[in-house]
Amino acid sequence: MIRTLIVDDDTLVRLALADILDDAPDIDVVAQAGDGLEAVEQATARRVDVVLMDVRMPRMDGIQATGRLRALPDPPQVVTLTTFDLDEYVHGALAAGAAGFLLKDSDPAEIVRAVRVVARGQAMLHPAAARRLVDHYHRDTGLQAAAARAKIDRLTPREREVLAELAAGGGNADIATALGMRESTVKAHVSRILAALEVGNRVQAALCAWTADG
């Protein structure tokens, strides 16, 4: 059972998300929170696997809360809930360790899928939207692009192939199929990629790849 925490300062949004997730037989909404500070308290008091996290909230916003959650001894995966007009907040949340992001008007099936995907330790990426983020926030960052390319140069040719598939939104099974590899081999490659790029999760690895592409 995937133990899930819903964090949003809008009670109706929390209730709607809870209704969606309660219909999934493998997901259990164990708590709700109205701001980031309460989210950290809830996740500290009980085991949580996945957090659906709003961005702009009172007391503590979703970016700060994501960083605090990811620093816990047994950190939950975090999916940021956002709208396109909050691009800079989304980028901050991903940099803080979020495993992906969803638009608040996402189809219910997509929300359920996101919880399942990140619970497996994979990233929930929307390539077109993520590309927009990187285009907007790395438009004038030649030094960052050069640094990202230098890190990617540490990878073997096969690891660069895996990174390209990962950056396109592929999960381990998708990458294994695309590259004719065992899924266990893909997992090993991903672990080495994260270490070489000096990043904490798959989303940050994808951001590095997109930044290097300029």
C-alpha positions in Angstrom: 0.0 0.0 0.0 1.4 3.4 -1.0 1.0 5.8 2.0 0.2 9.2 0.7 0.1 12.7 2.2 -1.8 15.5 0.5 -0.6 19.1 1.1 -2.6 22.1 -0.1 -4.0 25.2 1.6 -7.3 24.8 -0.3 -9.5 22.4 1.6 -11.6 21.6 -1.5 -8.5 20.7 -3.5 -7.3 18.4 -0.7 -10.7 16.7 -0.6 -10.9 16.3 -4.4 -7.4 14.7 -4.5 -8.3 12.4 -1.6 -11.4 11.3 -3.4 -9.3 10.5 -6.5 -6.7 8.6 -4.6 -9.1 6.7 -2.3 -10.5 5.0 -5.4 -7.1 3.4 -6.1 -6.9 0.0 -4.3 -3.1 0.3 -3.7 -3.1 3.9 -2.4 -3.9 5.0 1.2 -4.3 8.7 2.0 -2.9 8.6 5.6 -2.9 12.4 6.2 -3.6 15.9 4.8 -1.9 19.2 5.6 -2.8 22.8 4.9 0.8 24.1 4.6 4.4 23.0 4.4 5.1 23.2 8.1 2.1 20.9 8.9 3.3 18.6 6.1 6.7 18.2 7.7 5.0 17.5 11.1 2.7 14.9 9.6 5.5 13.1 7.7 7.7 13.1 10.8 4.9 11.6 12.9 4.0 8.7 10.5 5.5 6.9 7.6 4.7 8.5 4.3 5.7 7.2 0.9 4.5 9.9 -1.4 3.6 13.6 -0.9 1.4 15.6 -3.3 2.7 19.1 -2.6 1.2 22.5 -3.4 3.7 25.3 -4.0 2.3 28.6 -2.6 1.1 28.1 1.0 1.2 30.1 4.3 3.8 29.6 7.0 6.0 27.3 4.8 5.8 27.0 1.1 6.1 23.8 -0.9 9.7 24.4 -1.9 10.9 24.7 1.7 8.8 21.8 2.7 10.2 19.6 0.0 13.7 20.3 1.1 12.8 19.5 4.7 11.0 16.3 3.7 13.8 15.0 1.6 16.2 15.6 4.5 14.2 13.2 6.7 15.9 9.9 7.6 13.3 8.0 5.6 12.3 10.6 3.1 9.0 10.4 1.1 8.9 11.1 -2.6 7.4 14.5 -3.5 5.3 15.4 -6.5 4.7 19.1 -6.9 1.2 20.3 -7.8 1.4 23.4 -9.9 0.0 25.5 -12.7 2.1 26.8 -15.7 2.2 30.3 -14.3 4.3 29.1 -11.3 7.3 27.9 -13.4 10.0 29.4 -11.1 8.5 27.7 -8.1 8.4 24.3 -9.9 12.0 24.7 -10.8 12.8 25.4 -7.2 10.8 22.4 -6.0 12.6 20.1 -8.5 16.0 21.4 -7.4 14.9 20.8 -3.7 14.4 17.1 -4.6 10.8 16.7 -5.9 10.4 13.6 -8.0 8.2 15.4 -10.5 5.3 17.7 -11.0 1.7 17.6 -12.0 -0.7 20.3 -13.2 -3.6 20.8 -10.8 -6.1 20.1 -13.6 -4.4 16.8 -14.5 -6.7 13.9 -15.4 -7.5 11.8 -12.3 -5.8 8.7 -13.9 -2.6 10.8 -14.3 -2.6 11.8 -10.7 -2.9 8.1 -9.6 -0.2 7.1 -12.1 2.1 9.8 -10.7 1.8 8.5 -7.2 2.6 4.9 -8.3 5.5 6.0 -10.5 7.3 8.1 -7.9 6.6 5.4 -5.2 8.8 3.1 -7.3 11.6 5.6 -7.2 11.1 6.9 -10.7 10.4 10.4 -12.0 7.0 11.7 -13.2 8.1 13.9 -16.0 6.0 15.9 -18.5 8.7 16.5 -21.1 7.1 19.4 -22.9 6.3 21.3 -19.7 9.7 20.4 -18.2 11.4 21.6 -21.4 9.6 24.9 -21.0 11.0 25.3 -17.5 14.5 24.6 -18.6 14.3 26.9 -21.6 13.0 29.7 -19.4 15.3 29.4 -16.5 18.5 28.4 -18.3 18.2 30.7 -21.3 21.1 32.8 -20.3 23.2 30.4 -18.2 26.1 29.4 -20.5 28.3 28.6 -17.5 25.6 26.2 -16.1 25.3 24.5 -19.5 29.1 24.1 -19.7 29.2 22.6 -16.2 26.4 20.2 -17.0 28.2 19.1 -20.2 31.4 18.5 -18.3 29.6 16.2 -15.9 27.9 14.3 -18.7 31.3 13.8 -20.3 32.1 11.6 -17.3 29.5 9.1 -18.5 30.2 6.1 -20.7 28.5 6.1 -24.1 25.9 3.6 -22.8 25.2 5.7 -19.8 24.6 8.7 -22.0 22.1 6.7 -24.0 20.3 5.8 -20.7 20.4 9.4 -19.6 18.8 10.5 -22.9 16.0 8.1 -22.5 15.6 9.2 -18.8 15.4 12.8 -19.9 12.7 12.0 -22.4 10.6 10.7 -19.5 11.3 7.0 -19.7 10.9 4.7 -16.7 13.3 1.8 -16.2 11.1 -0.6 -18.1 10.8 1.8 -21.0 14.5 2.4 -21.1 15.2 -1.3 -21.0 12.9 -1.9 -24.0 14.3 1.0 -26.0 17.9 0.0 -25.5 17.6 -3.8 -25.4 18.8 -4.1 -21.8 17.7 -5.9 -18.6 15.7 -3.6 -16.2 18.2 -4.5 -13.5 21.0 -3.2 -15.7 19.1 0.0 -16.3 18.8 0.5 -12.6 22.6 0.0 -12.2 23.3 2.5 -14.9 20.9 5.1 -13.4 22.7 4.8 -10.0 26.0 5.4 -11.6 24.6 8.3 -13.6 23.2 10.0 -10.5 26.6 9.7 -8.8 28.5 11.0 -11.8 26.2 14.0 -12.2 26.3 14.7 -8.5 22.4 14.8 -8.3 20.0 13.3 -5.9 17.3 11.9 -8.1 16.2 11.2 -11.7 14.5 14.5 -12.2 17.7 16.4 -11.3 19.6 14.2 -13.8 17.0 15.1 -16.5 17.4 18.8 -15.7 21.2 18.4 -16.0 20.7 16.8 -19.4 18.3 19.5 -20.6 20.6 22.2 -19.4 23.6 20.7 -21.2 21.5 20.7 -24.4 21.1 24.4 -24.0 
